[in-house]
Amino acid sequence: MSLANKLAQERRSRLAAERLLEQKQAELHEANRKLGHHARKLSDEIVVTRAKVQTVQDENQRVKSDLTVANEKVEIAERRLWHSIEAIQDGFAFFDDNSRMVAANPAYMAVFEGLEDIRPGVSYVEILQFLTEEGIVDIGDQRPAAWRETMLDRWQSPEPEQAIIRLWTGAYIKLIDRRGHGGDVVSLALNISDTVRYEEQLKEARRKAEAANRAKSSFLANMSHEIRTPMNGVVGMAELLQDTRLTDEQLLYANTIKNSGEALLVIINDVLDYSKIEAEKLVLHPEPFDLERCIHELIMLMHPKARDQGLDVVLDYDLFLATEFIGDPGRLRQVLTNLMGNAIKFTKVGQVVVRVTGVPDAESGNVTVHVAVEDTGIGIPADKIDHVFGEFNQVDDERNRMFEGTGLGLAISQKLIRLMGGEIWADSVEGVGSTFGFQITMPVAGCDAPAKPALSGMLQRVMVVDGTEISRMIVQKQLALLGVETVCCANAVEALEQLDGRIDLVLSDHMMPDMDGLALTMAIRESGNDVPIIIQSANTGQIESDAARNELCAVLHKPVARQELFATLAGLEDVLRRDVRTAAAPVVDIGAAGLSPESTPRQRTPQPSAQRSMRVLAAEDNRTNRLVFGKMVKALDITLEFAANGHEAVDLYQSFAPDIVFMDISMPGMDGKEATQAIRKLEKISGGHVPIIAMTAHALNGDDESILAAGLDHYMTKPLRKALIHDHIRNACPDGVRAPLAEIDSA
């Protein structure tokens, strides 16, 4: 090869090496560039990672710090909890799921004082073994093995029942164990020795209280009998004395004796009723009754006293409310008598209004009845309104010193209403008046509301004249129910001014100031107006002797029951429709408003062919009571025999053959019940049935049931009432015997 070729080849080799070097340098430069890029990226990642690591380290440090604080708090809480557990006087222990003790406080361990084996790790079975073997627990006559088996069964149940054990020291321990989800148990051992001793003291106190209550009931029963027996003589003789010829002064004395005796009986009845309620021995006797009639009867009974005080007593009975319910009418009358009596007693001027409303329940058929007694009396201070329902309480004020009473009436009323499942309440403004009310729920006995008469249209416009606004309002509502328009006047002068030819009827009150109802009647007739006039009067006897009586078409006894008013208006329409009214129309005297004819005593037609008088036997051991009874029946046409005890009563029943027997219950030797049973046995042999009437001073709950169960027919409580004795004799008069009350029966 030539030199030139060699040089050329070397040059080409050198150039190729240079190009390869440049290429490598370029690759190295690119590699360095990439390496730098990665180095920067890695550096950034390192920075980020370092930051994250630092954050994690900081977080770990914070968590570690928080954990340390938490551990410290847990330790403090555990220490405090355990100190608290150790401080309590009751036992406290933990058991694991294998029923081995984990820990227990000193109170729990104190029971096992001196037993080194009772410590953490001991099993519950071993604890039971130590309790019986060491005599720590008093198991009585039970065998130790049986007792341990019972306690172990209890312990192993999912929810162990509480148990009470007695230690040898006499202490009582209540065991309360709670099992956790993992099977571990928390056990409490409560020392209830004081509670047990207190319960024993309560039982002893209750036993003594029940014994005292029985003694009190027996005392009240005896005192009731002992007081009523002489009171029979006092009230009976006073009543007989009133029937004799007395001067006005003597009659006043006799009335005072009788009224004072009856007032004492009211007090006795209050005390007995309260005792029965307190002992939870008072039983209600539900039966159908007419609530509206019941209230009307009470108003009639209280009207004389209210009239003497110048008060009006009116009833505002919901026109759309039923009147017949099922309840205890006797106890409701007692409550109403109390509330209405108080209202009249504490009211000097104005009126007493009895409002009755009701809310029916269509589903149950019951009605929640609201009764409110409103008065315009002295009122009660706001701070003493609740005081009136307390036992033996009266509002202690100088103004009511004149008002007597036991202070038991409202307390008894409250307890009776609560016994009926209702509520009683009071609302009062001192110096303005009071409202006492109650609400009870009762089933309806009859139709939802009394039927109203269908008037023919003869009475379209009626003038109502009454000096009391509430009375005018009530009559106006009643007439509106019939579709009758009313013109109300507060006095006779106003009535005369408004009377014109468009008035079809004048319905006037009797007693009004300036010009009463009778004077208004004569003034209307003197003016030439022949409009029908009806007078409402609380004293119909005064109207009978007045010249204006013949100018009236009817006289209604006030208070007037709405059904009586409706019936009178319907009858008046019949007369007007026939156009047969005369100036001397007969008076319709509804003196017993709300009372049906069936409620009057049965009277017999005299028997001209009677061969003998009626034979009456009275068994009474008290000489005074025999005297009183004899005087009460002195006017009767009867043959009377007395028996001093039950044995004599049975003997006279056989020899005297009485038509009726009045039997005292408490007599020496053979009492009234035993004598009655002996007579009933004789009747089973001989046939027949003689009425036997109980005469007794017993008035506690259950006395009537036990007496009637002995075979007696009726029950009379002393003091006896002459009219009631006469009724029983008259009703028992057999055929073929002269009527005992000939002067009445022949009337």
Protein Blocks (a to p, Z undefined) as FASTA:
>chain_A
ZZklmmmmmmmmmmmmmmmmmmmmmmmmmmmmmmmmmmmmmmmmmmmmmmmmmmmmmmmm
mmmmmmmmmmmmmmmmmmmmmmmmmmpmbdcddddfkopafbdcfklmmmmgoiaklcgh
iafklmmmmmmmnomacghjacfklmmmmmmmmmmpmbacddddddfkopacdddddddf
kopacdddddfklmmmmmmmmmmmmmmmmmmmmmmmmmmmmmmmmmmmmmmmmmmmmmmm
mmpccdfklmmmmmmmmmmmmmmmmmmmmmmmmmmmmnopaccddddddfklmmmmmmmm
mmmmmmmnopacdddddfkbcfbdcddfklmmmmmmmmmmmmmmmpcbhcdddddddddd
fknopacdddddddfbebpafklmmmmmpghiacddfklmmpgcehlmmmmmmmmmmmno
pacdddddehkbccdddddddddfbdfbdcddddehlambdcdddfbfklmmmmmmmmmm
nopacdddfbfklmmmmgcfklgbdcddfbdghiafklmmmmmmmnopacdcddddfblm
lmmmpmklmmpcbdcdddddfklmmmmmmmmmmmmmnopacfklccdddfbghiafklpc
cdddddfkbcbdcddddddfbfklmmmmmmmmmmpccdddddfbfklmmmmmmmnopabd
cddfbdghiafklmmmmmmmmmmmngpjdddddddfbfcehklmmmmmnopabdcddddd
fklmmmmmmmmpcghiacfblmlmmZZ
